[in-house]
Amino acid sequence: MTEKIPLLILTQLRDHNLDQIRAAYDVVYAPTDAARAAAVAQHGARIRAVLTIGVIGLTADEIDAMPKLELICAQGVGYEKIALGAARARGITLANGAGTNAPVVADHAFGLLLAALRGIVTLDKAVREGKYRDTLPSYMPTLFGKRLGIIGFGMIGRQLARRAGGFDMEVGYYSRSRHDVAGCRYFDSVPGLAEWCDYLIAAVPGGAATHHMVNAQVLEALGPKGVLVNIARGSVVDTDALAHALRAGTIAAAGLDVYESEPKHPEALIDLANVVLTPHIAGRSPESIQAQLDRFLANADGYFSGRGVVSPVPMDVPA
């Protein structure tokens, strides 16, 4: 029997998903901080691959503690807390789950947009308190025919654009590079996009390059009828600027699945009725988790068989 390759898993998985990976790899499962430290200390010398996620990453010190490490995979698309420089210096291959959760993230983004725009959470609470429409603000704007701005035009951004078509929305986007997508208008700045659109969705990777990309200037440009949705990373939006904009009426509402204070709730926003919050679960569904694990297995099998990974982290991404 061929000896299984030692794999360190740092992300929380369900038993049946773990069993799927254990069938092919010698798994060291360490989903908590304490287990992670112990696993690196006890098993680091033999680990050849790591499965992690962008928000927990893998540090340079941990990479140094694993001299046989050859492959680092991010379960989803994000890899902002993986020490890319340390990995590249060692020649370690980096791969991710690009596109595996794009459909459900786009679904969730539109759910947040509709909930924030139409006041669904507030109205639900009011009905449970015995109120009816004539005593409530019941004339809410619609998505139909409006302009949607998308910050980032990767796989999630394109899924958002497709869904916008179902609402007969005009679509504009900002991205590092222009894409030839029919019916979508390119903007070379985020403030320019925000000034043009009615509703704005952030769908870019986290990291230094996108830190506070949505700031006071962008929110001012979005305007008093505007709605912001963030399904990217919490660091993309300046929380203090957003809280001020929502309180001052600079924008109308926001829907956030991510925030800078994670896993703690965003204290500056928690008492605002014009914010809808979910706990960073946009990318989670039975379908997306299975797709992510299938992609990990394809990446790992591709690497260790010599064919190459299916979805490598782009080499032009700064460390």
PEPEZI-V578275 format. One record per residue. SS is DSSP state (hx for helix, st for strand, lp for the rest). OMEGA is omega in radians with two decimals (none if undefined). NEAR is the number of other C-alpha atoms within 8 Angstrom. Layout:
[[SS:OMEGA:NEAR] [SS:OMEGA:NEAR]]
//
This chain:
[[lp:3.11:2] [lp:3.14:3] [lp:-3.12:4] [lp:3.14:7] [st:3.14:9] [st:-3.09:12] [st:3.06:13] [st:3.11:13] [st:-3.08:12] [lp:-3.09:13] [lp:-3.11:9] [lp:3.11:5] [lp:3.06:6] [lp:-3.03:6] [hx:-3.07:6] [hx:3.05:6] [hx:3.07:10] [hx:3.14:9] [hx:3.12:8] [hx:-3.14:8] [hx:-3.14:10] [hx:3.11:9] [lp:-3.08:6] [lp:-3.02:7] [st:3.05:10] [st:-2.93:9] [st:2.89:10] [st:-3.01:10] [st:-3.06:9] [lp:-3.03:12] [lp:3.11:10] [lp:-3.13:7] [hx:-3.12:7] [hx:3.14:6] [hx:-3.13:10] [hx:3.14:11] [hx:3.14:8] [hx:-3.11:8] [hx:3.12:13] [hx:-3.14:11] [hx:-3.04:8] [hx:-3.00:7] [hx:-3.03:9] [lp:-3.07:11] [lp:-3.08:9] [lp:-3.06:10] [lp:3.13:14] [lp:3.14:12] [st:3.11:13] [st:2.98:13] [st:-3.10:14] [st:3.02:14] [lp:-3.02:14] [lp:-3.03:14] [lp:3.04:8] [lp:2.95:8] [lp:3.10:13] [st:-3.03:10] [lp:3.08:9] [hx:3.12:9] [hx:3.11:6] [hx:3.08:9] [hx:3.11:12] [hx:-3.12:7] [lp:-3.13:10] [lp:-3.03:13] [lp:3.14:9] [lp:-3.08:8] [lp:-3.11:13] [lp:-2.99:9] [st:3.01:13] [st:3.13:13] [st:2.95:15] [st:-3.08:15] [lp:3.09:13] [lp:-3.12:12] [lp:-3.02:11] [lp:3.12:11] [lp:-2.97:11] [lp:-3.14:10] [lp:2.98:11] [st:-3.12:10] [lp:-3.03:11] [hx:-3.12:8] [hx:3.13:7] [hx:3.14:9] [hx:-3.13:13] [hx:3.11:9] [hx:3.12:7] [hx:-3.07:6] [lp:3.13:7] [lp:3.13:11] [st:-3.13:10] [st:3.14:10] [st:3.11:14] [lp:-3.13:15] [lp:-3.06:14] [lp:3.06:9] [lp:-3.02:9] [lp:3.12:12] [lp:-3.10:14] [hx:-3.12:11] [hx:-3.09:10] [hx:3.06:12] [hx:3.11:13] [hx:3.06:13] [hx:-3.07:9] [hx:3.12:9] [hx:3.12:14] [hx:3.04:9] [hx:3.09:8] [hx:-3.14:12] [hx:3.12:13] [hx:-3.12:11] [hx:-3.14:12] [hx:-3.09:16] [hx:-3.04:12] [hx:3.11:9] [lp:-2.98:11] [hx:-3.12:10] [hx:3.12:9] [hx:-3.14:8] [hx:3.08:9] [hx:3.12:8] [hx:-3.12:8] [hx:3.12:10] [hx:3.12:9] [hx:3.09:7] [lp:3.05:6] [lp:-3.12:6] [lp:3.13:9] [lp:-2.91:8] [hx:-3.07:7] [hx:3.11:6] [hx:-3.05:6] [lp:3.01:8] [lp:-2.95:7] [lp:3.08:6] [lp:-3.06:4] [lp:3.11:8] [lp:3.14:6] [lp:3.01:7] [lp:-2.97:8] [lp:3.03:7] [lp:-3.11:8] [lp:-3.13:12] [st:3.12:12] [st:3.04:14] [st:-3.12:16] [st:3.08:16] [st:-3.03:14] [lp:-3.09:12] [lp:3.00:13] [lp:-3.07:7] [hx:3.11:9] [hx:3.11:13] [hx:-3.14:13] [hx:3.04:9] [hx:3.09:11] [hx:-3.14:13] [hx:3.12:11] [hx:3.13:8] [hx:3.11:9] [hx:3.11:12] [hx:3.12:9] [lp:3.09:7] [lp:-3.12:9] [lp:-3.14:9] [lp:2.90:13] [st:-3.10:12] [st:2.97:13] [st:-3.12:14] [st:2.95:14] [st:3.12:15] [lp:3.10:11] [lp:3.12:5] [lp:-3.14:4] [lp:3.10:6] [lp:3.14:5] [lp:-3.13:4] [lp:-3.07:5] [lp:3.06:4] [lp:-3.13:6] [st:-3.06:10] [st:-3.11:7] [st:3.02:10] [st:-3.10:11] [lp:3.06:8] [lp:3.11:7] [hx:3.08:12] [hx:3.10:10] [hx:3.09:10] [hx:-3.11:14] [hx:3.13:15] [hx:-3.11:10] [hx:-2.93:9] [lp:3.02:14] [lp:-3.09:13] [st:-2.99:14] [st:3.11:15] [st:3.08:13] [st:-3.10:13] [lp:-3.14:13] [lp:3.06:12] [lp:3.02:9] [lp:3.11:14] [lp:-3.04:9] [hx:-3.06:5] [hx:-3.10:5] [hx:-3.09:11] [lp:-3.13:10] [lp:3.05:9] [lp:3.01:9] [st:-3.06:11] [lp:-3.09:11] [hx:3.13:10] [hx:-3.14:8] [hx:-3.14:12] [hx:3.07:14] [hx:3.13:10] [hx:3.14:10] [hx:2.96:18] [lp:-2.95:11] [lp:3.06:8] [lp:-3.04:8] [lp:3.07:13] [st:3.09:16] [st:3.01:12] [st:3.09:14] [st:3.02:15] [lp:-3.11:14] [lp:3.03:11] [lp:-3.11:13] [hx:-3.10:12] [hx:-3.11:12] [hx:-3.08:14] [st:3.05:15] [lp:-3.02:12] [hx:-3.13:10] [hx:3.11:7] [hx:3.12:9] [hx:3.13:12] [hx:3.12:10] [hx:-3.12:8] [hx:-3.13:13] [hx:3.13:14] [hx:-3.07:8] [hx:-3.08:7] [lp:3.08:8] [lp:2.94:11] [lp:-3.04:15] [lp:-3.00:12] [st:3.10:12] [st:3.02:13] [st:-3.02:15] [st:2.97:13] [lp:-3.10:12] [lp:-3.13:13] [lp:-3.00:13] [lp:-3.04:10] [lp:-3.07:8] [lp:0.06:9] [lp:3.07:5] [lp:-3.13:5] [lp:-3.11:8] [lp:-3.00:11] [lp:-3.08:6] [lp:-3.06:8] [lp:-2.87:8] [lp:-3.10:8] [lp:-3.08:6] [lp:-3.13:8] [lp:-3.10:6] [lp:3.02:10] [st:3.01:12] [st:-3.06:12] [st:2.97:7] [lp:-2.92:8] [lp:3.10:7] [lp:-3.13:8] [lp:-3.09:7] [lp:-3.08:10] [lp:-3.06:10] [lp:2.97:10] [lp:3.09:7] [hx:-3.10:6] [hx:-3.08:6] [hx:3.12:12] [hx:3.11:10] [hx:3.11:9] [hx:3.12:10] [hx:3.14:13] [hx:3.06:10] [hx:3.13:8] [hx:3.08:11] [hx:-3.13:13] [hx:3.10:9] [hx:3.09:10] [hx:-3.10:14] [hx:3.13:10] [hx:3.12:9] [hx:-3.14:12] [hx:-3.01:11] [hx:3.06:8] [hx:3.13:7] [lp:-3.14:6] [lp:-3.09:7] [lp:-3.12:9] [lp:-3.11:12] [lp:-3.10:9] [lp:-3.14:9] [st:2.96:9] [lp:-3.08:8] [lp:-3.10:5] [lp:-3.14:5] [lp:3.08:4] [lp:-3.10:6] [lp:3.14:5] [lp:none:5]]
//
